[in-house]
Amino acid sequence: MDEEFMRDAAKPIDWRSAVDLRLAEIARGFGRASPDLGRAMSDAVLAPGKRFRAMVLLIAGEATGGVRPALIDAACAIELVHTASLVFDDLPCMDDAQARRGRPTTHLVHGECRAILAGIALVTEAMRLLATARDADADTRARLVAVLAGAVGPQGLCAGQDLDIHASKDVAGIQKEQDLKTGALFVAGFEMFGLLQRLGARDMETLSALGRTLGRAFQSYDDLLDVQAEAGALGKDTGRDAHGHGPARGVLAVRSPAQAQAHYDALRAELDLLLGNCGFNSLPLARHVGRVLPRRAIRAA
């Protein structure tokens, strides 16, 4: 697969297709012991998605000396963990969602028990992928696993989800939730990228700040879309964060819609500044971010 995408250096590379192909290769092994579990995992991972997190790494890699197979594996590991987080997020005990990526949620199709097992298995597959990452030595593989494990566990995504569901809401608390639930995975991606591209400490500090701000902007925009967009357009349930569906969550728990829009606009401007100080040609990365995160939030009609 790598040679197919890297043979002609003059031809623009479709990184989304590269990620999809690698994920499909990985998914072929999901059902060896339990075909039904494998189908649940594959349905979740291979459902049409933006692959935003993975493409951030690969576009940045292309701008810093080239994309090696280990970086594709790291990008796919991020996608596996992200997909697992969506499976868990959709469960009846959390958001009780009916649709994800334009399809019925995993627990509706495969049952709640198998959805939980599929989510756990996707996380372990992400760690296995890093532990066997192609063209990486043993020390680098171990460091990659440690980075992603730290982003998922009690100092990362799991803590953020727990706070999102259970914690009382204030401005500082919402930012902490965003940093843990969303930002941690972006920061981990950039940290793995830095390890594989052998970036210096100063560049890594800039990329960590970029990851945190990207997480805050991404989650703030997602919260706004949750109350302003139609479910069919997003491919998932909407209205979760509104006061009419239980206690408000996300940025709209502590800000009015107008305040939340202004807050997002400020984060987006900060993101542009950080993108401009990456230390490499960040224009392709900035364009990719701009396709998902507009420079100004949607204003309600």
VEXKE-531486 format. One record per residue (C-alpha): residue number from 0; x, y, z. Coordinates in nm, 3 decimals. Layout:
residues N
<node><seq>NUM</seq><east>X</east><north>Y</north><up>Z</up></node>
...
end
This chain:
residues 301
<node><seq>0</seq><east>0.000</east><north>0.000</north><up>0.000</up></node>
<node><seq>1</seq><east>0.277</east><north>0.248</north><up>0.089</up></node>
<node><seq>2</seq><east>0.452</east><north>0.213</north><up>-0.248</up></node>
<node><seq>3</seq><east>0.125</east><north>0.277</north><up>-0.431</up></node>
<node><seq>4</seq><east>0.091</east><north>0.615</north><up>-0.262</up></node>
<node><seq>5</seq><east>0.458</east><north>0.713</north><up>-0.254</up></node>
<node><seq>6</seq><east>0.581</east><north>0.603</north><up>-0.598</up></node>
<node><seq>7</seq><east>0.535</east><north>0.937</north><up>-0.778</up></node>
<node><seq>8</seq><east>0.662</east><north>1.223</north><up>-0.565</up></node>
<node><seq>9</seq><east>0.530</east><north>1.479</north><up>-0.814</up></node>
<node><seq>10</seq><east>0.172</east><north>1.356</north><up>-0.787</up></node>
<node><seq>11</seq><east>-0.041</east><north>1.492</north><up>-0.499</up></node>
<node><seq>12</seq><east>-0.111</east><north>1.216</north><up>-0.249</up></node>
<node><seq>13</seq><east>-0.463</east><north>1.139</north><up>-0.136</up></node>
<node><seq>14</seq><east>-0.389</east><north>1.084</north><up>0.233</up></node>
<node><seq>15</seq><east>-0.748</east><north>1.008</north><up>0.320</up></node>
<node><seq>16</seq><east>-0.745</east><north>0.714</north><up>0.080</up></node>
<node><seq>17</seq><east>-0.409</east><north>0.605</north><up>0.220</up></node>
<node><seq>18</seq><east>-0.558</east><north>0.598</north><up>0.570</up></node>
<node><seq>19</seq><east>-0.870</east><north>0.418</north><up>0.453</up></node>
<node><seq>20</seq><east>-0.664</east><north>0.151</north><up>0.276</up></node>
<node><seq>21</seq><east>-0.440</east><north>0.092</north><up>0.578</up></node>
<node><seq>22</seq><east>-0.742</east><north>0.073</north><up>0.810</up></node>
<node><seq>23</seq><east>-0.903</east><north>-0.180</north><up>0.576</up></node>
<node><seq>24</seq><east>-0.584</east><north>-0.390</north><up>0.588</up></node>
<node><seq>25</seq><east>-0.586</east><north>-0.377</north><up>0.968</up></node>
<node><seq>26</seq><east>-0.957</east><north>-0.457</north><up>0.988</up></node>
<node><seq>27</seq><east>-0.912</east><north>-0.782</north><up>0.797</up></node>
<node><seq>28</seq><east>-0.770</east><north>-0.934</north><up>1.114</up></node>
<node><seq>29</seq><east>-1.045</east><north>-0.819</north><up>1.349</up></node>
<node><seq>30</seq><east>-1.271</east><north>-1.123</north><up>1.314</up></node>
<node><seq>31</seq><east>-1.026</east><north>-1.412</north><up>1.329</up></node>
<node><seq>32</seq><east>-1.143</east><north>-1.533</north><up>1.670</up></node>
<node><seq>33</seq><east>-1.498</east><north>-1.391</north><up>1.671</up></node>
<node><seq>34</seq><east>-1.641</east><north>-1.293</north><up>1.332</up></node>
<node><seq>35</seq><east>-1.933</east><north>-1.109</north><up>1.491</up></node>
<node><seq>36</seq><east>-1.701</east><north>-0.898</north><up>1.707</up></node>
<node><seq>37</seq><east>-1.486</east><north>-0.833</north><up>1.402</up></node>
<node><seq>38</seq><east>-1.786</east><north>-0.712</north><up>1.205</up></node>
<node><seq>39</seq><east>-1.881</east><north>-0.469</north><up>1.483</up></node>
<node><seq>40</seq><east>-1.526</east><north>-0.332</north><up>1.490</up></node>
<node><seq>41</seq><east>-1.502</east><north>-0.307</north><up>1.112</up></node>
<node><seq>42</seq><east>-1.842</east><north>-0.143</north><up>1.075</up></node>
<node><seq>43</seq><east>-1.736</east><north>0.126</north><up>1.322</up></node>
<node><seq>44</seq><east>-1.387</east><north>0.188</north><up>1.184</up></node>
<node><seq>45</seq><east>-1.465</east><north>0.170</north><up>0.814</up></node>
<node><seq>46</seq><east>-1.780</east><north>0.385</north><up>0.824</up></node>
<node><seq>47</seq><east>-1.727</east><north>0.699</north><up>0.616</up></node>
<node><seq>48</seq><east>-1.553</east><north>0.964</north><up>0.825</up></node>
<node><seq>49</seq><east>-1.339</east><north>1.274</north><up>0.772</up></node>
<node><seq>50</seq><east>-1.021</east><north>1.106</north><up>0.904</up></node>
<node><seq>51</seq><east>-0.939</east><north>1.457</north><up>1.023</up></node>
<node><seq>52</seq><east>-0.699</east><north>1.355</north><up>1.300</up></node>
<node><seq>53</seq><east>-0.506</east><north>1.112</north><up>1.085</up></node>
<node><seq>54</seq><east>-0.476</east><north>1.354</north><up>0.796</up></node>
<node><seq>55</seq><east>-0.339</east><north>1.627</north><up>1.022</up></node>
<node><seq>56</seq><east>-0.040</east><north>1.402</north><up>1.096</up></node>
<node><seq>57</seq><east>0.017</east><north>1.293</north><up>0.738</up></node>
<node><seq>58</seq><east>-0.012</east><north>1.642</north><up>0.589</up></node>
<node><seq>59</seq><east>0.233</east><north>1.767</north><up>0.852</up></node>
<node><seq>60</seq><east>0.459</east><north>1.472</north><up>0.777</up></node>
<node><seq>61</seq><east>0.463</east><north>1.555</north><up>0.407</up></node>
<node><seq>62</seq><east>0.581</east><north>1.906</north><up>0.500</up></node>
<node><seq>63</seq><east>0.865</east><north>1.781</north><up>0.723</up></node>
<node><seq>64</seq><east>1.061</east><north>1.537</north><up>0.515</up></node>
<node><seq>65</seq><east>0.806</east><north>1.281</north><up>0.404</up></node>
<node><seq>66</seq><east>0.558</east><north>1.029</north><up>0.536</up></node>
<node><seq>67</seq><east>0.711</east><north>0.703</north><up>0.654</up></node>
<node><seq>68</seq><east>0.505</east><north>0.386</north><up>0.714</up></node>
<node><seq>69</seq><east>0.531</east><north>0.427</north><up>1.091</up></node>
<node><seq>70</seq><east>0.361</east><north>0.765</north><up>1.066</up></node>
<node><seq>71</seq><east>0.074</east><north>0.611</north><up>0.871</up></node>
<node><seq>72</seq><east>0.045</east><north>0.349</north><up>1.145</up></node>
<node><seq>73</seq><east>0.043</east><north>0.620</north><up>1.413</up></node>
<node><seq>74</seq><east>-0.226</east><north>0.810</north><up>1.223</up></node>
<node><seq>75</seq><east>-0.436</east><north>0.493</north><up>1.196</up></node>
<node><seq>76</seq><east>-0.388</east><north>0.421</north><up>1.567</up></node>
<node><seq>77</seq><east>-0.531</east><north>0.765</north><up>1.641</up></node>
<node><seq>78</seq><east>-0.831</east><north>0.683</north><up>1.419</up></node>
<node><seq>79</seq><east>-0.886</east><north>0.349</north><up>1.595</up></node>
<node><seq>80</seq><east>-0.892</east><north>0.517</north><up>1.936</up></node>
<node><seq>81</seq><east>-1.111</east><north>0.800</north><up>1.811</up></node>
<node><seq>82</seq><east>-1.360</east><north>0.549</north><up>1.667</up></node>
<node><seq>83</seq><east>-1.363</east><north>0.358</north><up>1.995</up></node>
<node><seq>84</seq><east>-1.440</east><north>0.681</north><up>2.180</up></node>
<node><seq>85</seq><east>-1.738</east><north>0.739</north><up>1.950</up></node>
<node><seq>86</seq><east>-1.869</east><north>0.386</north><up>2.011</up></node>
<node><seq>87</seq><east>-1.853</east><north>0.447</north><up>2.387</up></node>
<node><seq>88</seq><east>-1.991</east><north>0.801</north><up>2.360</up></node>
<node><seq>89</seq><east>-2.299</east><north>0.673</north><up>2.176</up></node>
<node><seq>90</seq><east>-2.391</east><north>0.407</north><up>2.434</up></node>
<node><seq>91</seq><east>-2.725</east><north>0.433</north><up>2.620</up></node>
<node><seq>92</seq><east>-2.540</east><north>0.498</north><up>2.947</up></node>
<node><seq>93</seq><east>-2.374</east><north>0.805</north><up>2.793</up></node>
<node><seq>94</seq><east>-2.538</east><north>0.992</north><up>2.502</up></node>
<node><seq>95</seq><east>-2.781</east><north>0.718</north><up>2.394</up></node>
<node><seq>96</seq><east>-2.726</east><north>0.821</north><up>2.032</up></node>
<node><seq>97</seq><east>-2.906</east><north>0.668</north><up>1.736</up></node>
<node><seq>98</seq><east>-2.683</east><north>0.772</north><up>1.445</up></node>
<node><seq>99</seq><east>-2.313</east><north>0.815</north><up>1.381</up></node>
<node><seq>100</seq><east>-2.138</east><north>0.891</north><up>1.052</up></node>
<node><seq>101</seq><east>-2.471</east><north>0.866</north><up>0.875</up></node>
<node><seq>102</seq><east>-2.540</east><north>0.514</north><up>1.000</up></node>
<node><seq>103</seq><east>-2.711</east><north>0.355</north><up>1.302</up></node>
<node><seq>104</seq><east>-2.479</east><north>0.350</north><up>1.601</up></node>
<node><seq>105</seq><east>-2.277</east><north>0.039</north><up>1.681</up></node>
<node><seq>106</seq><east>-2.487</east><north>-0.064</north><up>1.981</up></node>
<node><seq>107</seq><east>-2.808</east><north>-0.044</north><up>1.777</up></node>
<node><seq>108</seq><east>-2.671</east><north>-0.272</north><up>1.505</up></node>
<node><seq>109</seq><east>-2.460</east><north>-0.512</north><up>1.709</up></node>
<node><seq>110</seq><east>-2.601</east><north>-0.486</north><up>2.060</up></node>
<node><seq>111</seq><east>-2.475</east><north>-0.297</north><up>2.362</up></node>
<node><seq>112</seq><east>-2.255</east><north>-0.579</north><up>2.493</up></node>
<node><seq>113</seq><east>-2.075</east><north>-0.631</north><up>2.164</up></node>
<node><seq>114</seq><east>-2.038</east><north>-0.255</north><up>2.114</up></node>
<node><seq>115</seq><east>-1.853</east><north>-0.228</north><up>2.445</up></node>
<node><seq>116</seq><east>-1.628</east><north>-0.520</north><up>2.355</up></node>
<node><seq>117</seq><east>-1.566</east><north>-0.372</north><up>2.011</up></node>
<node><seq>118</seq><east>-1.464</east><north>-0.040</north><up>2.163</up></node>
<node><seq>119</seq><east>-1.221</east><north>-0.207</north><up>2.403</up></node>
<node><seq>120</seq><east>-1.079</east><north>-0.418</north><up>2.121</up></node>
<node><seq>121</seq><east>-1.027</east><north>-0.112</north><up>1.900</up></node>
<node><seq>122</seq><east>-0.821</east><north>0.055</north><up>2.172</up></node>
<node><seq>123</seq><east>-0.606</east><north>-0.256</north><up>2.216</up></node>
<node><seq>124</seq><east>-0.564</east><north>-0.284</north><up>1.837</up></node>
<node><seq>125</seq><east>-0.438</east><north>0.075</north><up>1.833</up></node>
<node><seq>126</seq><east>-0.175</east><north>-0.011</north><up>2.093</up></node>
<node><seq>127</seq><east>-0.079</east><north>-0.330</north><up>1.908</up></node>
<node><seq>128</seq><east>-0.042</east><north>-0.132</north><up>1.587</up></node>
<node><seq>129</seq><east>0.201</east><north>0.109</north><up>1.754</up></node>
<node><seq>130</seq><east>0.388</east><north>-0.175</north><up>1.925</up></node>
<node><seq>131</seq><east>0.454</east><north>-0.324</north><up>1.580</up></node>
<node><seq>132</seq><east>0.476</east><north>0.002</north><up>1.383</up></node>
<node><seq>133</seq><east>0.653</east><north>-0.047</north><up>1.053</up></node>
<node><seq>134</seq><east>1.009</east><north>0.089</north><up>1.008</up></node>
<node><seq>135</seq><east>1.031</east><north>0.195</north><up>1.376</up></node>
<node><seq>136</seq><east>1.281</east><north>0.057</north><up>1.627</up></node>
<node><seq>137</seq><east>1.180</east><north>-0.099</north><up>1.959</up></node>
<node><seq>138</seq><east>1.246</east><north>0.214</north><up>2.164</up></node>
<node><seq>139</seq><east>1.038</east><north>0.432</north><up>1.933</up></node>
<node><seq>140</seq><east>0.754</east><north>0.180</north><up>1.933</up></node>
<node><seq>141</seq><east>0.749</east><north>0.173</north><up>2.313</up></node>
<node><seq>142</seq><east>0.742</east><north>0.553</north><up>2.328</up></node>
<node><seq>143</seq><east>0.457</east><north>0.567</north><up>2.076</up></node>
<node><seq>144</seq><east>0.251</east><north>0.327</north><up>2.288</up></node>
<node><seq>145</seq><east>0.322</east><north>0.528</north><up>2.603</up></node>
<node><seq>146</seq><east>0.214</east><north>0.852</north><up>2.437</up></node>
<node><seq>147</seq><east>-0.119</east><north>0.720</north><up>2.309</up></node>
<node><seq>148</seq><east>-0.195</east><north>0.526</north><up>2.627</up></node>
<node><seq>149</seq><east>-0.145</east><north>0.843</north><up>2.828</up></node>
<node><seq>150</seq><east>-0.385</east><north>1.032</north><up>2.603</up></node>
<node><seq>151</seq><east>-0.659</east><north>0.771</north><up>2.640</up></node>
<node><seq>152</seq><east>-0.648</east><north>0.687</north><up>3.010</up></node>
<node><seq>153</seq><east>-0.719</east><north>0.861</north><up>3.342</up></node>
<node><seq>154</seq><east>-0.507</east><north>1.163</north><up>3.245</up></node>
<node><seq>155</seq><east>-0.672</east><north>1.199</north><up>2.906</up></node>
<node><seq>156</seq><east>-0.981</east><north>1.104</north><up>2.710</up></node>
<node><seq>157</seq><east>-1.144</east><north>0.888</north><up>2.979</up></node>
<node><seq>158</seq><east>-1.109</east><north>1.163</north><up>3.237</up></node>
<node><seq>159</seq><east>-1.249</east><north>1.419</north><up>2.995</up></node>
<node><seq>160</seq><east>-1.554</east><north>1.206</north><up>2.921</up></node>
<node><seq>161</seq><east>-1.614</east><north>1.150</north><up>3.292</up></node>
<node><seq>162</seq><east>-1.599</east><north>1.524</north><up>3.361</up></node>
<node><seq>163</seq><east>-1.823</east><north>1.595</north><up>3.062</up></node>
<node><seq>164</seq><east>-2.093</east><north>1.368</north><up>3.199</up></node>
<node><seq>165</seq><east>-2.063</east><north>1.423</north><up>3.573</up></node>
<node><seq>166</seq><east>-1.879</east><north>1.744</north><up>3.665</up></node>
<node><seq>167</seq><east>-2.041</east><north>2.075</north><up>3.752</up></node>
<node><seq>168</seq><east>-1.989</east><north>2.333</north><up>3.479</up></node>
<node><seq>169</seq><east>-1.787</east><north>2.653</north><up>3.476</up></node>
<node><seq>170</seq><east>-1.562</east><north>2.815</north><up>3.215</up></node>
<node><seq>171</seq><east>-1.237</east><north>2.669</north><up>3.351</up></node>
<node><seq>172</seq><east>-1.396</east><north>2.327</north><up>3.389</up></node>
<node><seq>173</seq><east>-1.521</east><north>2.322</north><up>3.030</up></node>
<node><seq>174</seq><east>-1.173</east><north>2.409</north><up>2.904</up></node>
<node><seq>175</seq><east>-1.029</east><north>2.125</north><up>3.111</up></node>
<node><seq>176</seq><east>-1.289</east><north>1.887</north><up>2.965</up></node>
<node><seq>177</seq><east>-1.196</east><north>1.999</north><up>2.614</up></node>
<node><seq>178</seq><east>-0.824</east><north>1.956</north><up>2.679</up></node>
<node><seq>179</seq><east>-0.875</east><north>1.603</north><up>2.812</up></node>
<node><seq>180</seq><east>-1.161</east><north>1.474</north><up>2.599</up></node>
<node><seq>181</seq><east>-1.056</east><north>1.621</north><up>2.265</up></node>
<node><seq>182</seq><east>-0.724</east><north>1.800</north><up>2.290</up></node>
<node><seq>183</seq><east>-0.534</east><north>1.507</north><up>2.442</up></node>
<node><seq>184</seq><east>-0.570</east><north>1.301</north><up>2.126</up></node>
<node><seq>185</seq><east>-0.455</east><north>1.590</north><up>1.905</up></node>
<node><seq>186</seq><east>-0.157</east><north>1.657</north><up>2.133</up></node>
<node><seq>187</seq><east>-0.069</east><north>1.286</north><up>2.136</up></node>
<node><seq>188</seq><east>-0.084</east><north>1.277</north><up>1.758</up></node>
<node><seq>189</seq><east>0.158</east><north>1.568</north><up>1.730</up></node>
<node><seq>190</seq><east>0.385</east><north>1.412</north><up>1.993</up></node>
<node><seq>191</seq><east>0.400</east><north>1.085</north><up>1.799</up></node>
<node><seq>192</seq><east>0.457</east><north>1.286</north><up>1.482</up></node>
<node><seq>193</seq><east>0.746</east><north>1.468</north><up>1.653</up></node>
<node><seq>194</seq><east>0.902</east><north>1.142</north><up>1.770</up></node>
<node><seq>195</seq><east>0.890</east><north>0.991</north><up>1.423</up></node>
<node><seq>196</seq><east>1.006</east><north>1.307</north><up>1.243</up></node>
<node><seq>197</seq><east>1.277</east><north>1.368</north><up>1.507</up></node>
<node><seq>198</seq><east>1.171</east><north>1.723</north><up>1.583</up></node>
<node><seq>199</seq><east>1.344</east><north>1.930</north><up>1.849</up></node>
<node><seq>200</seq><east>1.206</east><north>2.033</north><up>2.189</up></node>
<node><seq>201</seq><east>1.111</east><north>2.384</north><up>2.076</up></node>
<node><seq>202</seq><east>0.913</east><north>2.254</north><up>1.780</up></node>
<node><seq>203</seq><east>0.742</east><north>2.003</north><up>2.006</up></node>
<node><seq>204</seq><east>0.631</east><north>2.277</north><up>2.246</up></node>
<node><seq>205</seq><east>0.475</east><north>2.467</north><up>1.956</up></node>
<node><seq>206</seq><east>0.299</east><north>2.155</north><up>1.830</up></node>
<node><seq>207</seq><east>0.167</east><north>2.070</north><up>2.176</up></node>
<node><seq>208</seq><east>0.016</east><north>2.418</north><up>2.200</up></node>
<node><seq>209</seq><east>-0.126</east><north>2.372</north><up>1.850</up></node>
<node><seq>210</seq><east>-0.282</east><north>2.040</north><up>1.953</up></node>
<node><seq>211</seq><east>-0.445</east><north>2.188</north><up>2.263</up></node>
<node><seq>212</seq><east>-0.587</east><north>2.486</north><up>2.074</up></node>
<node><seq>213</seq><east>-0.701</east><north>2.261</north><up>1.791</up></node>
<node><seq>214</seq><east>-0.885</east><north>2.046</north><up>2.045</up></node>
<node><seq>215</seq><east>-1.053</east><north>2.346</north><up>2.205</up></node>
<node><seq>216</seq><east>-1.159</east><north>2.494</north><up>1.872</up></node>
<node><seq>217</seq><east>-1.276</east><north>2.159</north><up>1.737</up></node>
<node><seq>218</seq><east>-1.486</east><north>2.079</north><up>2.045</up></node>
<node><seq>219</seq><east>-1.629</east><north>2.432</north><up>2.069</up></node>
<node><seq>220</seq><east>-1.734</east><north>2.420</north><up>1.705</up></node>
<node><seq>221</seq><east>-1.880</east><north>2.072</north><up>1.751</up></node>
<node><seq>222</seq><east>-2.084</east><north>2.198</north><up>2.048</up></node>
<node><seq>223</seq><east>-2.219</east><north>2.483</north><up>1.835</up></node>
<node><seq>224</seq><east>-2.310</east><north>2.248</north><up>1.551</up></node>
<node><seq>225</seq><east>-2.489</east><north>2.026</north><up>1.801</up></node>
<node><seq>226</seq><east>-2.754</east><north>2.292</north><up>1.857</up></node>
<node><seq>227</seq><east>-2.750</east><north>2.469</north><up>1.520</up></node>
<node><seq>228</seq><east>-2.715</east><north>2.199</north><up>1.253</up></node>
<node><seq>229</seq><east>-2.956</east><north>1.933</north><up>1.133</up></node>
<node><seq>230</seq><east>-2.882</east><north>1.574</north><up>1.232</up></node>
<node><seq>231</seq><east>-2.899</east><north>1.458</north><up>0.871</up></node>
<node><seq>232</seq><east>-2.633</east><north>1.706</north><up>0.764</up></node>
<node><seq>233</seq><east>-2.394</east><north>1.595</north><up>1.038</up></node>
<node><seq>234</seq><east>-2.468</east><north>1.223</north><up>1.014</up></node>
<node><seq>235</seq><east>-2.519</east><north>1.199</north><up>1.390</up></node>
<node><seq>236</seq><east>-2.766</east><north>1.295</north><up>1.661</up></node>
<node><seq>237</seq><east>-2.790</east><north>1.664</north><up>1.750</up></node>
<node><seq>238</seq><east>-2.930</east><north>1.853</north><up>2.047</up></node>
<node><seq>239</seq><east>-2.735</east><north>1.663</north><up>2.312</up></node>
<node><seq>240</seq><east>-2.579</east><north>1.979</north><up>2.457</up></node>
<node><seq>241</seq><east>-2.899</east><north>2.184</north><up>2.479</up></node>
<node><seq>242</seq><east>-3.074</east><north>2.257</north><up>2.808</up></node>
<node><seq>243</seq><east>-3.386</east><north>2.084</north><up>2.679</up></node>
<node><seq>244</seq><east>-3.210</east><north>1.747</north><up>2.686</up></node>
<node><seq>245</seq><east>-3.111</east><north>1.736</north><up>3.052</up></node>
<node><seq>246</seq><east>-2.833</east><north>1.946</north><up>3.208</up></node>
<node><seq>247</seq><east>-2.646</east><north>2.143</north><up>2.943</up></node>
<node><seq>248</seq><east>-2.301</east><north>2.017</north><up>2.851</up></node>
<node><seq>249</seq><east>-2.009</east><north>2.153</north><up>2.656</up></node>
<node><seq>250</seq><east>-1.934</east><north>2.516</north><up>2.589</up></node>
<node><seq>251</seq><east>-2.304</east><north>2.607</north><up>2.586</up></node>
<node><seq>252</seq><east>-2.332</east><north>2.508</north><up>2.949</up></node>
<node><seq>253</seq><east>-2.136</east><north>2.821</north><up>3.045</up></node>
<node><seq>254</seq><east>-2.185</east><north>3.059</north><up>2.752</up></node>
<node><seq>255</seq><east>-2.476</east><north>3.194</north><up>2.552</up></node>
<node><seq>256</seq><east>-2.477</east><north>3.101</north><up>2.180</up></node>
<node><seq>257</seq><east>-2.343</east><north>3.447</north><up>2.091</up></node>
<node><seq>258</seq><east>-2.068</east><north>3.419</north><up>2.354</up></node>
<node><seq>259</seq><east>-1.982</east><north>3.068</north><up>2.235</up></node>
<node><seq>260</seq><east>-1.956</east><north>3.190</north><up>1.876</up></node>
<node><seq>261</seq><east>-1.724</east><north>3.475</north><up>1.977</up></node>
<node><seq>262</seq><east>-1.517</east><north>3.234</north><up>2.188</up></node>
<node><seq>263</seq><east>-1.480</east><north>2.997</north><up>1.893</up></node>
<node><seq>264</seq><east>-1.379</east><north>3.284</north><up>1.663</up></node>
<node><seq>265</seq><east>-1.103</east><north>3.381</north><up>1.909</up></node>
<node><seq>266</seq><east>-0.980</east><north>3.021</north><up>1.932</up></node>
<node><seq>267</seq><east>-0.978</east><north>2.995</north><up>1.555</up></node>
<node><seq>268</seq><east>-0.768</east><north>3.312</north><up>1.526</up></node>
<node><seq>269</seq><east>-0.525</east><north>3.172</north><up>1.785</up></node>
<node><seq>270</seq><east>-0.509</east><north>2.851</north><up>1.584</up></node>
<node><seq>271</seq><east>-0.406</east><north>3.044</north><up>1.273</up></node>
<node><seq>272</seq><east>-0.125</east><north>3.212</north><up>1.467</up></node>
<node><seq>273</seq><east>0.004</east><north>2.877</north><up>1.592</up></node>
<node><seq>274</seq><east>-0.018</east><north>2.726</north><up>1.245</up></node>
<node><seq>275</seq><east>0.194</east><north>3.012</north><up>1.118</up></node>
<node><seq>276</seq><east>0.465</east><north>2.938</north><up>1.376</up></node>
<node><seq>277</seq><east>0.501</east><north>2.564</north><up>1.322</up></node>
<node><seq>278</seq><east>0.854</east><north>2.584</north><up>1.187</up></node>
<node><seq>279</seq><east>0.759</east><north>2.418</north><up>0.858</up></node>
<node><seq>280</seq><east>0.540</east><north>2.500</north><up>0.558</up></node>
<node><seq>281</seq><east>0.203</east><north>2.476</north><up>0.729</up></node>
<node><seq>282</seq><east>-0.012</east><north>2.610</north><up>0.444</up></node>
<node><seq>283</seq><east>-0.140</east><north>2.263</north><up>0.339</up></node>
<node><seq>284</seq><east>-0.217</east><north>2.185</north><up>0.703</up></node>
<node><seq>285</seq><east>-0.392</east><north>2.520</north><up>0.749</up></node>
<node><seq>286</seq><east>-0.604</east><north>2.450</north><up>0.442</up></node>
<node><seq>287</seq><east>-0.699</east><north>2.108</north><up>0.577</up></node>
<node><seq>288</seq><east>-0.797</east><north>2.256</north><up>0.913</up></node>
<node><seq>289</seq><east>-0.998</east><north>2.525</north><up>0.735</up></node>
<node><seq>290</seq><east>-1.210</east><north>2.266</north><up>0.556</up></node>
<node><seq>291</seq><east>-1.339</east><north>2.143</north><up>0.892</up></node>
<node><seq>292</seq><east>-1.310</east><north>2.451</north><up>1.112</up></node>
<node><seq>293</seq><east>-1.421</east><north>2.777</north><up>0.944</up></node>
<node><seq>294</seq><east>-1.259</east><north>3.099</north><up>1.058</up></node>
<node><seq>295</seq><east>-1.593</east><north>3.222</north><up>1.191</up></node>
<node><seq>296</seq><east>-1.858</east><north>3.017</north><up>1.364</up></node>
<node><seq>297</seq><east>-2.196</east><north>2.959</north><up>1.207</up></node>
<node><seq>298</seq><east>-2.441</east><north>3.226</north><up>1.317</up></node>
<node><seq>299</seq><east>-2.794</east><north>3.111</north><up>1.393</up></node>
<node><seq>300</seq><east>-3.053</east><north>3.237</north><up>1.146</up></node>
end
